[in-house]
Amino acid sequence: MDDLIHKKIVLCLLDCVPKSVDEVADEIRQPSVTVGHQLSILVSGGICEKVSGDEVSQYVVKRDIAVFAELVKEFLSNKEDHEEQIEQFITSKYYLTEINDELIDYVLNRFYINLVYQTDETKKGIQRILLASPSALYFTLHGDTTIFSQLQSNWSQLEPSDETREWFTQIIHSQFMTPLLEMLIADMKVTTYGFLYAKLQLRVAKVNIQVSLANLDGKYVEAMAGGIFSLFRATEDFRAGQLVSAVDPMGACYDGIAFLHLGEFQTALEHFDKAFSAVQNPIQKAIVLNNKGWAFLNLKQHQKAIECFEKGIEFDSEGEIPLLRENKQVAEEYLARATDTDNLTEPTQIRFIQDQPVPFEETRLYEFKEIGGRNPVRSITNTADEYAVAFFNCEGGRTFWGIDNDRITVGVNLDDQQRDEVRRKVSEKLGSIDPPISVENWHLEFHNVYNLQAETIEDLWVIELLVLPPQERDIFYTNSGELFVKTEGGKQKLLGPQVTEFIRRRC
């Protein structure tokens, strides 16, 4: 299935809803004739099957283990490429529902260990791992099983009463579960799979040498024991499905780090505050403050980060946590660079999440505008040149339409036609600035807005106007001859003596 259009058709059908040729064609934006031909190839190849509809034939992806195994190989064999396709595949209803009891039985038979893992409890443990680790799933469907055939042959020749049989059972158990857990832990670090964890509502954390899977209830499954890596302990936890409550007061800190790795910085801060109140040991307080400072760094609240690191250093009087001092230095460097106009080169590279705060504050370099009224195009274009002039007359900066004064992403509703209109009118407005500016001196970017499930919200955008720092110390005016400058709280229109004073200082 090398043809890209085949993949698009399969992805379109992974919601397990039967669709006609025209419905698929409309969804993937391809001619119906092309889609019909490709679907016939997929049906003859055993990937899809035709089901009878009310009026026209409809198609679904075949619910079959062999087909599922082929699709796993097709979409997961190279996780560095085609991230969007991987996301669609591993979060689809088809993917999540195919990792079921029947598949687990197939895997156990494939590895000749169906007699070793017979209880529902142990099978559920394996199913949890395969749901959370695409790499482990790939291994169970396509990995080499030769050694397991040999082990099973030796195991089956032993009498149930033979003590050696139990020893062999442990060897088989270790040979099978060790690679699965190693792949699970490795997958925790793969950014692409973050979409899967969000779908499964899992919190994934890497805490120094401790690796944990935490669920929404703030509990976690330990994959480490006593600071020493124990695959056997991890195996037992996953087999039994144990969720070990965070009885250690530092548990709230571990949960905070889980949210930190998911990019939910405000929630992480709440957990760090709980942990700080719960712990009494000065070193533990220092550790919590180090993590809290790192959350503030991600929010670009550099001064607050520095304060956390400094307070942590006070608790760490013996210097047992050198990271505190290193992170304080990093935060100080970030603070120094926060007003460095050389950073204004590219549009913002963050994900805007509806009803969540953005990780930076409104300053002389950042302006937030919430759009009200029924004509968002006019609201944006009416002030675009004023803010552009204000930034050109200072150090450059960014205007964001769709973010309110509390830094919360609310977005702007714009369809395709309205977005084209915004691009055209903003370009016209900025083209009339005096003296003329090059189109290379500004960028207009439309950022998708996402919900908490990491899904894009249709026609909801944050619009960013990036104005690069001016290369010449000219005085810039709008088409109507107005002169604006940027202030901490917005923009200011200069009049009379203010204009004269600004020109004098500027020149």
Buried (B, 14 or more C-beta within 10 A) or exposed (E): BEEEBBBBBBBBBBEEEBBBBEBBBBBBEBEBEBBBEBBBBBBEEEBBBEEEEEEEBBBBBBEEBEBBBBBBEBBBEEBEEBEEBBBBBBBBEBBBEBBEEEBBBBBBEBBBBBEBBEEEEBBBBBBBBBBBBBBBBBBBBBBEBEEBEEBBEEBEEBEEEEEEBEEBBEEBBEBBBBBBBBBBBEBBEBEBBBBBBBBBEBBBBBBEEBBBBBBEEBBBBBBBBEEEBBBBBBBBBBBEEEBEEBEBBBBBBBBBBBBBBBBBBEBBBBBBBBBBEBBEEBBBBBBBBBBBBBBBBEBBBBEBBBBBBBBBBEBBEEEEBEBBBEBBEBBBEBBEEBEEBEEBEEBBEEBBBBEBBBBBEBBBBBBBBBBEEEEBBBBBBEBBBBBBBBBBBBBBBBBBBBBEEEBBBBBBBBEEEBBEBBBEBBBEBBEBBBEEBEEEBBBBBBBBBBEEEBEEBEBBBBBBBBBBBBEEEBBBBBBEEBBBBBEEEEBBBBEEEEBEEBEEEEE
